[in-house]
Amino acid sequence: MDPYTKLQQLQQQMERMLKSMDSLQQEMLESLKENTELKVENQLLREKLDKLTVKEHEGKSQSGMDMLKQIYQSGYHICNMYYGTHRDPSADCMFCLDILDNFGKKAVHK
C-alpha cells in the first residue's frame, strides 16, 4: 500500500473518531443536564417534605401514619431504601407498603 492511501485511511479513521468523540460529548452533556435537573427536583422535594414535617409539628391533628400515607399517595417513597424519591404512581413499592401495613402492628407489639 502506498503512503498516500495509508494517509487517507488514517484521515478517515480520525474523522470517525472525531464523530464518535462529538457523539460522546453530546451524550455527556445530556447526562449532566439530566443530573442537574434531578438534583433540583430532589431539592424541591426535600423542601416540600420539610414543609410537610413542619406542618405536622405545628399542631396538625394528622397522625404520623396519616402523614406517611399522604406522602406515599402523593407519589413519593417512604421506605428507607428510596425515601423522598419520586415513585411511579401506577406502581406500588413493596417496601413502602410493608411500612404502611406493619406500622401499627409493630407499635402494638412493643
A tleap script that builds the chain and sets N, CA, C and O, in Angstrom:
source leaprc.protein.ff14SB
mol = sequence {
  NMET ASP PRO TYR THR LYS LEU GLN GLN LEU
  GLN GLN GLN MET GLU ARG MET LEU LYS SER
  MET ASP SER LEU GLN GLN GLU MET LEU GLU
  SER LEU LYS GLU ASN THR GLU LEU LYS VAL
  GLU ASN GLN LEU LEU ARG GLU LYS LEU ASP
  LYS LEU THR VAL LYS GLU HIE GLU GLY LYS
  SER GLN SER GLY MET ASP MET LEU LYS GLN
  ILE TYR GLN SER GLY TYR HIE ILE CYS ASN
  MET TYR TYR GLY THR HIE ARG ASP PRO SER
  ALA ASP CYS MET PHE CYS LEU ASP ILE LEU
  ASP ASN PHE GLY LYS LYS ALA VAL HIE CLYS
}
set mol.1.N position { 0.840 -1.174 0.000 }
set mol.1.CA position { 0.000 0.000 0.000 }
set mol.1.C position { 0.882 1.233 0.000 }
set mol.1.O position { 1.866 1.321 0.735 }
set mol.2.N position { 0.509 2.173 -0.835 }
set mol.2.CA position { 1.348 3.367 -0.949 }
set mol.2.C position { 1.062 4.317 0.216 }
set mol.2.O position { 0.008 4.233 0.847 }
set mol.3.N position { 2.000 5.214 0.494 }
set mol.3.CA position { 1.860 6.143 1.634 }
set mol.3.C position { 0.617 7.038 1.538 }
set mol.3.O position { -0.007 7.344 2.554 }
set mol.4.N position { 0.264 7.451 0.333 }
set mol.4.CA position { -0.904 8.325 0.175 }
set mol.4.C position { -2.190 7.597 0.609 }
set mol.4.O position { -3.037 8.196 1.272 }
set mol.5.N position { -2.337 6.356 0.255 }
set mol.5.CA position { -3.509 5.555 0.627 }
set mol.5.C position { -3.543 5.353 2.140 }
set mol.5.O position { -4.599 5.438 2.766 }
set mol.6.N position { -2.374 5.086 2.716 }
set mol.6.CA position { -2.292 4.934 4.168 }
set mol.6.C position { -2.720 6.229 4.870 }
set mol.6.O position { -3.435 6.207 5.872 }
set mol.7.N position { -2.263 7.351 4.317 }
set mol.7.CA position { -2.608 8.651 4.890 }
set mol.7.C position { -4.118 8.902 4.784 }
set mol.7.O position { -4.720 9.433 5.717 }
set mol.8.N position { -4.723 8.532 3.679 }
set mol.8.CA position { -6.172 8.695 3.505 }
set mol.8.C position { -6.935 7.828 4.511 }
set mol.8.O position { -7.910 8.278 5.113 }
set mol.9.N position { -6.490 6.598 4.685 }
set mol.9.CA position { -7.145 5.704 5.644 }
set mol.9.C position { -7.040 6.260 7.068 }
set mol.9.O position { -7.998 6.230 7.841 }
set mol.10.N position { -5.861 6.759 7.384 }
set mol.10.CA position { -5.649 7.340 8.702 }
set mol.10.C position { -6.557 8.553 8.907 }
set mol.10.O position { -7.131 8.739 9.980 }
set mol.11.N position { -6.675 9.360 7.878 }
set mol.11.CA position { -7.544 10.531 7.959 }
set mol.11.C position { -9.006 10.106 8.154 }
set mol.11.O position { -9.726 10.715 8.946 }
set mol.12.N position { -9.436 9.093 7.455 }
set mol.12.CA position { -10.805 8.600 7.598 }
set mol.12.C position { -11.047 8.055 9.018 }
set mol.12.O position { -12.103 8.275 9.610 }
set mol.13.N position { -10.054 7.347 9.540 }
set mol.13.CA position { -10.168 6.830 10.905 }
set mol.13.C position { -10.275 7.975 11.904 }
set mol.13.O position { -11.071 7.912 12.840 }
set mol.14.N position { -9.483 9.011 11.709 }
set mol.14.CA position { -9.519 10.163 12.613 }
set mol.14.C position { -10.871 10.869 12.526 }
set mol.14.O position { -11.401 11.310 13.546 }
set mol.15.N position { -11.430 10.981 11.336 }
set mol.15.CA position { -12.735 11.622 11.175 }
set mol.15.C position { -13.818 10.816 11.905 }
set mol.15.O position { -14.705 11.385 12.541 }
set mol.16.N position { -13.731 9.488 11.802 }
set mol.16.CA position { -14.686 8.638 12.522 }
set mol.16.C position { -14.524 8.801 14.036 }
set mol.16.O position { -15.509 8.855 14.772 }
set mol.17.N position { -13.281 8.878 14.485 }
set mol.17.CA position { -13.019 9.066 15.911 }
set mol.17.C position { -13.561 10.412 16.380 }
set mol.17.O position { -14.133 10.498 17.466 }
set mol.18.N position { -13.391 11.457 15.586 }
set mol.18.CA position { -13.904 12.773 15.946 }
set mol.18.C position { -15.433 12.761 16.042 }
set mol.18.O position { -16.009 13.351 16.956 }
set mol.19.N position { -16.080 12.086 15.095 }
set mol.19.CA position { -17.535 11.968 15.156 }
set mol.19.C position { -17.962 11.216 16.411 }
set mol.19.O position { -18.932 11.578 17.076 }
set mol.20.N position { -17.219 10.169 16.713 }
set mol.20.CA position { -17.518 9.387 17.907 }
set mol.20.C position { -17.325 10.228 19.164 }
set mol.20.O position { -18.136 10.161 20.088 }
set mol.21.N position { -16.261 11.014 19.201 }
set mol.21.CA position { -15.996 11.885 20.343 }
set mol.21.C position { -17.091 12.948 20.471 }
set mol.21.O position { -17.537 13.241 21.580 }
set mol.22.N position { -17.522 13.520 19.360 }
set mol.22.CA position { -18.598 14.512 19.389 }
set mol.22.C position { -19.878 13.888 19.932 }
set mol.22.O position { -20.588 14.500 20.729 }
set mol.23.N position { -20.161 12.679 19.500 }
set mol.23.CA position { -21.352 11.976 19.968 }
set mol.23.C position { -21.269 11.709 21.476 }
set mol.23.O position { -22.240 11.922 22.203 }
set mol.24.N position { -20.119 11.249 21.934 }
set mol.24.CA position { -19.924 11.006 23.359 }
set mol.24.C position { -20.024 12.293 24.168 }
set mol.24.O position { -20.579 12.309 25.267 }
set mol.25.N position { -19.488 13.355 23.618 }
set mol.25.CA position { -19.553 14.644 24.304 }
set mol.25.C position { -21.013 15.098 24.433 }
set mol.25.O position { -21.415 15.609 25.479 }
set mol.26.N position { -21.791 14.916 23.390 }
set mol.26.CA position { -23.207 15.288 23.431 }
set mol.26.C position { -23.958 14.448 24.464 }
set mol.26.O position { -24.778 14.969 25.220 }
set mol.27.N position { -23.674 13.147 24.489 }
set mol.27.CA position { -24.301 12.279 25.480 }
set mol.27.C position { -23.927 12.696 26.896 }
set mol.27.O position { -24.763 12.673 27.799 }
set mol.28.N position { -22.674 13.074 27.084 }
set mol.28.CA position { -22.204 13.521 28.391 }
set mol.28.C position { -22.927 14.791 28.819 }
set mol.28.O position { -23.333 14.920 29.974 }
set mol.29.N position { -23.086 15.722 27.895 }
set mol.29.CA position { -23.793 16.961 28.200 }
set mol.29.C position { -25.247 16.688 28.572 }
set mol.29.O position { -25.776 17.303 29.498 }
set mol.30.N position { -25.894 15.773 27.857 }
set mol.30.CA position { -27.277 15.399 28.169 }
set mol.30.C position { -27.360 14.773 29.558 }
set mol.30.O position { -28.286 15.054 30.318 }
set mol.31.N position { -26.391 13.926 29.884 }
set mol.31.CA position { -26.378 13.288 31.207 }
set mol.31.C position { -26.179 14.321 32.307 }
set mol.31.O position { -26.832 14.261 33.349 }
set mol.32.N position { -25.283 15.263 32.075 }
set mol.32.CA position { -25.050 16.322 33.059 }
set mol.32.C position { -26.297 17.183 33.239 }
set mol.32.O position { -26.638 17.567 34.357 }
set mol.33.N position { -26.966 17.479 32.142 }
set mol.33.CA position { -28.194 18.272 32.204 }
set mol.33.C position { -29.257 17.523 33.004 }
set mol.33.O position { -29.902 18.104 33.877 }
set mol.34.N position { -29.439 16.247 32.711 }
set mol.34.CA position { -30.426 15.446 33.428 }
set mol.34.C position { -30.071 15.353 34.907 }
set mol.34.O position { -30.948 15.439 35.767 }
set mol.35.N position { -28.791 15.180 35.202 }
set mol.35.CA position { -28.334 15.099 36.586 }
set mol.35.C position { -28.659 16.392 37.330 }
set mol.35.O position { -29.129 16.355 38.467 }
set mol.36.N position { -28.414 17.518 36.696 }
set mol.36.CA position { -28.707 18.809 37.314 }
set mol.36.C position { -30.202 18.962 37.562 }
set mol.36.O position { -30.613 19.411 38.632 }
set mol.37.N position { -31.015 18.589 36.578 }
set mol.37.CA position { -32.460 18.667 36.737 }
set mol.37.C position { -32.934 17.782 37.888 }
set mol.37.O position { -33.806 18.176 38.662 }
set mol.38.N position { -32.361 16.597 37.996 }
set mol.38.CA position { -32.739 15.687 39.075 }
set mol.38.C position { -32.308 16.227 40.440 }
set mol.38.O position { -33.022 16.055 41.429 }
set mol.39.N position { -31.154 16.872 40.496 }
set mol.39.CA position { -30.714 17.473 41.756 }
set mol.39.C position { -31.670 18.574 42.191 }
set mol.39.O position { -32.016 18.677 43.367 }
set mol.40.N position { -32.097 19.399 41.229 }
set mol.40.CA position { -33.037 20.476 41.539 }
set mol.40.C position { -34.364 19.885 42.010 }
set mol.40.O position { -34.926 20.330 43.011 }
set mol.41.N position { -34.860 18.886 41.288 }
set mol.41.CA position { -36.120 18.247 41.674 }
set mol.41.C position { -35.999 17.620 43.060 }
set mol.41.O position { -36.918 17.726 43.873 }
set mol.42.N position { -34.888 16.980 43.326 }
set mol.42.CA position { -34.651 16.367 44.626 }
set mol.42.C position { -34.673 17.425 45.733 }
set mol.42.O position { -35.267 17.209 46.789 }
set mol.43.N position { -34.031 18.556 45.491 }
set mol.43.CA position { -34.007 19.629 46.483 }
set mol.43.C position { -35.416 20.161 46.733 }
set mol.43.O position { -35.798 20.405 47.877 }
set mol.44.N position { -36.189 20.342 45.653 }
set mol.44.CA position { -37.561 20.817 45.801 }
set mol.44.C position { -38.416 19.818 46.579 }
set mol.44.O position { -39.245 20.209 47.401 }
set mol.45.N position { -38.212 18.543 46.318 }
set mol.45.CA position { -38.952 17.508 47.045 }
set mol.45.C position { -38.575 17.495 48.518 }
set mol.45.O position { -39.433 17.322 49.384 }
set mol.46.N position { -37.305 17.676 48.794 }
set mol.46.CA position { -36.876 17.716 50.200 }
set mol.46.C position { -37.479 18.920 50.915 }
set mol.46.O position { -37.889 18.825 52.071 }
set mol.47.N position { -37.529 20.058 50.215 }
set mol.47.CA position { -38.139 21.248 50.805 }
set mol.47.C position { -39.629 21.020 51.054 }
set mol.47.O position { -40.159 21.417 52.092 }
set mol.48.N position { -40.297 20.382 50.099 }
set mol.48.CA position { -41.720 20.077 50.270 }
set mol.48.C position { -41.918 19.138 51.457 }
set mol.48.O position { -42.831 19.328 52.261 }
set mol.49.N position { -41.070 18.136 51.561 }
set mol.49.CA position { -41.148 17.195 52.668 }
set mol.49.C position { -40.891 17.902 53.996 }
set mol.49.O position { -41.564 17.626 54.989 }
set mol.50.N position { -39.917 18.813 54.016 }
set mol.50.CA position { -39.640 19.579 55.231 }
set mol.50.C position { -40.853 20.410 55.636 }
set mol.50.O position { -41.178 20.496 56.820 }
set mol.51.N position { -41.523 21.023 54.661 }
set mol.51.CA position { -42.722 21.817 54.956 }
set mol.51.C position { -43.817 20.940 55.531 }
set mol.51.O position { -44.505 21.334 56.473 }
set mol.52.N position { -43.984 19.732 54.958 }
set mol.52.CA position { -44.987 18.814 55.486 }
set mol.52.C position { -44.656 18.412 56.918 }
set mol.52.O position { -45.544 18.302 57.764 }
set mol.53.N position { -43.378 18.196 57.180 }
set mol.53.CA position { -42.946 17.817 58.521 }
set mol.53.C position { -43.180 18.963 59.503 }
set mol.53.O position { -43.628 18.736 60.627 }
set mol.54.N position { -42.879 20.194 59.081 }
set mol.54.CA position { -43.094 21.366 59.935 }
set mol.54.C position { -44.581 21.522 60.241 }
set mol.54.O position { -44.954 21.800 61.381 }
set mol.55.N position { -45.422 21.346 59.237 }
set mol.55.CA position { -46.869 21.454 59.455 }
set mol.55.C position { -47.335 20.433 60.481 }
set mol.55.O position { -48.199 20.721 61.309 }
set mol.56.N position { -46.758 19.239 60.422 }
set mol.56.CA position { -47.140 18.201 61.383 }
set mol.56.C position { -46.779 18.630 62.793 }
set mol.56.O position { -47.553 18.416 63.727 }
set mol.57.N position { -45.607 19.236 62.956 }
set mol.57.CA position { -45.145 19.646 64.282 }
set mol.57.C position { -45.841 20.908 64.774 }
set mol.57.O position { -45.757 21.236 65.957 }
set mol.58.N position { -46.521 21.615 63.889 }
set mol.58.CA position { -47.209 22.845 64.292 }
set mol.58.C position { -48.582 22.563 64.878 }
set mol.58.O position { -49.378 23.485 65.054 }
set mol.59.N position { -48.868 21.329 65.177 }
set mol.59.CA position { -50.108 21.013 65.851 }
set mol.59.C position { -51.203 20.480 64.941 }
set mol.59.O position { -52.370 20.467 65.334 }
set mol.60.N position { -50.872 20.059 63.785 }
set mol.60.CA position { -51.873 19.443 62.917 }
set mol.60.C position { -52.373 18.176 63.593 }
set mol.60.O position { -51.629 17.518 64.321 }
set mol.61.N position { -53.624 17.839 63.355 }
set mol.61.CA position { -54.203 16.678 64.010 }
set mol.61.C position { -53.907 15.379 63.265 }
set mol.61.O position { -54.401 14.317 63.642 }
set mol.62.N position { -53.101 15.465 62.208 }
set mol.62.CA position { -52.757 14.264 61.455 }
set mol.62.C position { -51.791 13.396 62.245 }
set mol.62.O position { -50.843 13.901 62.847 }
set mol.63.N position { -52.028 12.108 62.242 }
set mol.63.CA position { -51.099 11.192 62.891 }
set mol.63.C position { -49.907 10.944 61.965 }
set mol.63.O position { -49.939 11.304 60.789 }
set mol.64.N position { -48.868 10.334 62.502 }
set mol.64.CA position { -47.695 10.007 61.694 }
set mol.64.C position { -48.035 9.062 60.560 }
set mol.64.O position { -47.507 9.178 59.454 }
set mol.65.N position { -48.929 8.120 60.851 }
set mol.65.CA position { -49.336 7.156 59.829 }
set mol.65.C position { -50.081 7.852 58.697 }
set mol.65.O position { -49.857 7.555 57.523 }
set mol.66.N position { -50.970 8.781 59.052 }
set mol.66.CA position { -51.706 9.523 58.026 }
set mol.66.C position { -50.754 10.336 57.155 }
set mol.66.O position { -50.943 10.435 55.943 }
set mol.67.N position { -49.737 10.912 57.778 }
set mol.67.CA position { -48.757 11.706 57.040 }
set mol.67.C position { -47.981 10.818 56.063 }
set mol.67.O position { -47.761 11.198 54.913 }
set mol.68.N position { -47.571 9.639 56.523 }
set mol.68.CA position { -46.856 8.707 55.646 }
set mol.68.C position { -47.736 8.289 54.472 }
set mol.68.O position { -47.275 8.233 53.332 }
set mol.69.N position { -49.000 7.996 54.756 }
set mol.69.CA position { -49.921 7.616 53.687 }
set mol.69.C position { -50.078 8.744 52.680 }
set mol.69.O position { -50.103 8.511 51.471 }
set mol.70.N position { -50.183 9.964 53.183 }
set mol.70.CA position { -50.345 11.125 52.299 }
set mol.70.C position { -49.115 11.314 51.410 }
set mol.70.O position { -49.245 11.576 50.214 }
set mol.71.N position { -47.940 11.182 51.985 }
set mol.71.CA position { -46.698 11.325 51.215 }
set mol.71.C position { -46.624 10.233 50.147 }
set mol.71.O position { -46.290 10.500 48.992 }
set mol.72.N position { -46.941 8.999 50.551 }
set mol.72.CA position { -46.902 7.877 49.610 }
set mol.72.C position { -47.916 8.082 48.481 }
set mol.72.O position { -47.595 7.874 47.311 }
set mol.73.N position { -49.125 8.485 48.831 }
set mol.73.CA position { -50.174 8.678 47.828 }
set mol.73.C position { -49.878 9.855 46.902 }
set mol.73.O position { -50.372 9.896 45.775 }
set mol.74.N position { -49.077 10.808 47.369 }
set mol.74.CA position { -48.730 11.936 46.501 }
set mol.74.C position { -47.579 11.594 45.549 }
set mol.74.O position { -47.142 12.444 44.773 }
set mol.75.N position { -47.084 10.339 45.608 }
set mol.75.CA position { -46.116 9.880 44.619 }
set mol.75.C position { -44.675 9.823 45.074 }
set mol.75.O position { -43.767 9.852 44.244 }
set mol.76.N position { -44.442 9.742 46.383 }
set mol.76.CA position { -43.069 9.690 46.885 }
set mol.76.C position { -42.879 8.468 47.766 }
set mol.76.O position { -43.806 8.003 48.429 }
set mol.77.N position { -41.654 7.961 47.757 }
set mol.77.CA position { -41.326 6.800 48.577 }
set mol.77.C position { -41.220 7.204 50.042 }
set mol.77.O position { -40.774 8.304 50.370 }
set mol.78.N position { -41.641 6.288 50.920 }
set mol.78.CA position { -41.490 6.492 52.360 }
set mol.78.C position { -40.601 5.417 52.977 }
set mol.78.O position { -40.340 5.425 54.180 }
set mol.79.N position { -40.143 4.501 52.140 }
set mol.79.CA position { -39.278 3.419 52.642 }
set mol.79.C position { -37.849 3.925 52.808 }
set mol.79.O position { -37.454 4.928 52.213 }
set mol.80.N position { -37.085 3.208 53.627 }
set mol.80.CA position { -35.715 3.643 53.888 }
set mol.80.C position { -34.800 3.490 52.674 }
set mol.80.O position { -33.748 4.129 52.619 }
set mol.81.N position { -35.173 2.663 51.706 }
set mol.81.CA position { -34.315 2.460 50.540 }
set mol.81.C position { -34.395 3.623 49.553 }
set mol.81.O position { -33.394 3.990 48.938 }
set mol.82.N position { -35.586 4.202 49.405 }
set mol.82.CA position { -35.789 5.233 48.386 }
set mol.82.C position { -36.447 6.487 48.958 }
set mol.82.O position { -37.024 7.271 48.204 }
set mol.83.N position { -36.375 6.690 50.250 }
set mol.83.CA position { -37.113 7.743 50.933 }
set mol.83.C position { -36.985 9.100 50.240 }
set mol.83.O position { -35.883 9.582 49.976 }
set mol.84.N position { -38.132 9.695 49.956 }
set mol.84.CA position { -38.163 11.034 49.377 }
set mol.84.C position { -38.013 11.084 47.875 }
set mol.84.O position { -38.149 12.153 47.280 }
set mol.85.N position { -37.734 9.953 47.242 }
set mol.85.CA position { -37.598 9.969 45.789 }
set mol.85.C position { -38.959 9.745 45.147 }
set mol.85.O position { -39.854 9.137 45.733 }
set mol.86.N position { -39.087 10.245 43.946 }
set mol.86.CA position { -40.341 10.124 43.211 }
set mol.86.C position { -40.569 8.673 42.824 }
set mol.86.O position { -39.642 7.967 42.427 }
set mol.87.N position { -41.826 8.235 42.946 }
set mol.87.CA position { -42.155 6.876 42.529 }
set mol.87.C position { -43.237 6.941 41.467 }
set mol.87.O position { -43.991 7.911 41.398 }
set mol.88.N position { -43.311 5.937 40.664 }
set mol.88.CA position { -44.337 5.844 39.630 }
set mol.88.C position { -45.668 5.581 40.318 }
set mol.88.O position { -45.840 4.529 40.934 }
set mol.89.N position { -46.620 6.518 40.226 }
set mol.89.CA position { -47.907 6.346 40.918 }
set mol.89.C position { -48.687 5.114 40.458 }
set mol.89.O position { -49.555 4.631 41.185 }
set mol.90.N position { -48.392 4.604 39.273 }
set mol.90.CA position { -49.122 3.435 38.786 }
set mol.90.C position { -48.511 2.126 39.289 }
set mol.90.O position { -49.060 1.051 39.045 }
set mol.91.N position { -47.386 2.211 39.984 }
set mol.91.CA position { -46.723 1.010 40.503 }
set mol.91.C position { -46.460 1.187 41.994 }
set mol.91.O position { -45.934 2.214 42.422 }
set mol.92.N position { -46.832 0.178 42.782 }
set mol.92.CA position { -46.595 0.241 44.221 }
set mol.92.C position { -45.194 -0.240 44.558 }
set mol.92.O position { -44.599 -1.045 43.841 }
set mol.93.N position { -44.686 0.277 45.672 }
set mol.93.CA position { -43.375 -0.138 46.181 }
set mol.93.C position { -43.624 -1.087 47.354 }
set mol.93.O position { -44.289 -0.721 48.323 }
set mol.94.N position { -43.095 -2.287 47.265 }
set mol.94.CA position { -43.358 -3.276 48.312 }
set mol.94.C position { -42.749 -2.857 49.651 }
set mol.94.O position { -43.274 -3.227 50.701 }
set mol.95.N position { -41.661 -2.100 49.635 }
set mol.95.CA position { -41.038 -1.648 50.870 }
set mol.95.C position { -41.916 -0.601 51.563 }
set mol.95.O position { -42.106 -0.637 52.779 }
set mol.96.N position { -42.442 0.323 50.771 }
set mol.96.CA position { -43.341 1.344 51.322 }
set mol.96.C position { -44.611 0.704 51.856 }
set mol.96.O position { -45.070 1.032 52.950 }
set mol.97.N position { -45.173 -0.208 51.081 }
set mol.97.CA position { -46.408 -0.868 51.512 }
set mol.97.C position { -46.186 -1.671 52.784 }
set mol.97.O position { -47.072 -1.745 53.635 }
set mol.98.N position { -45.013 -2.270 52.918 }
set mol.98.CA position { -44.690 -3.014 54.132 }
set mol.98.C position { -44.713 -2.088 55.347 }
set mol.98.O position { -45.209 -2.460 56.410 }
set mol.99.N position { -44.176 -0.886 55.181 }
set mol.99.CA position { -44.188 0.091 56.275 }
set mol.99.C position { -45.626 0.464 56.615 }
set mol.99.O position { -46.006 0.489 57.785 }
set mol.100.N position { -46.419 0.754 55.593 }
set mol.100.CA position { -47.805 1.150 55.833 }
set mol.100.C position { -48.616 0.017 56.455 }
set mol.100.O position { -49.460 0.263 57.317 }
set mol.101.N position { -48.372 -1.213 56.032 }
set mol.101.CA position { -49.121 -2.354 56.556 }
set mol.101.C position { -48.709 -2.727 57.977 }
set mol.101.O position { -49.546 -3.149 58.775 }
set mol.102.N position { -47.429 -2.575 58.296 }
set mol.102.CA position { -46.918 -3.062 59.577 }
set mol.102.C position { -46.636 -1.975 60.598 }
set mol.102.O position { -46.230 -2.286 61.717 }
set mol.103.N position { -46.834 -0.722 60.252 }
set mol.103.CA position { -46.508 0.393 61.159 }
set mol.103.C position { -47.253 0.264 62.486 }
set mol.103.O position { -46.644 0.322 63.554 }
set mol.104.N position { -48.561 0.090 62.414 }
set mol.104.CA position { -49.367 -0.012 63.629 }
set mol.104.C position { -49.098 -1.292 64.392 }
set mol.104.O position { -49.081 -1.291 65.623 }
set mol.105.N position { -48.887 -2.383 63.678 }
set mol.105.CA position { -48.668 -3.681 64.306 }
set mol.105.C position { -47.398 -3.672 65.158 }
set mol.105.O position { -47.382 -4.227 66.256 }
set mol.106.N position { -46.338 -3.046 64.655 }
set mol.106.CA position { -45.072 -3.013 65.395 }
set mol.106.C position { -45.211 -2.180 66.655 }
set mol.106.O position { -44.627 -2.516 67.684 }
set mol.107.N position { -45.971 -1.102 66.592 }
set mol.107.CA position { -46.157 -0.251 67.764 }
set mol.107.C position { -46.923 -0.989 68.858 }
set mol.107.O position { -46.662 -0.770 70.041 }
set mol.108.N position { -47.862 -1.858 68.487 }
set mol.108.CA position { -48.663 -2.604 69.447 }
set mol.108.C position { -47.808 -3.672 70.136 }
set mol.108.O position { -47.974 -3.924 71.329 }
set mol.109.N position { -46.888 -4.304 69.384 }
set mol.109.CA position { -46.070 -5.394 69.930 }
set mol.109.C position { -44.985 -4.906 70.884 }
set mol.109.O position { -44.447 -5.709 71.646 }
set mol.110.N position { -44.652 -3.645 70.870 }
set mol.110.CA position { -43.551 -3.153 71.714 }
set mol.110.C position { -43.943 -3.030 73.143 }
set mol.110.O position { -43.128 -2.631 73.975 }
savepdb mol mol.pdb
quit
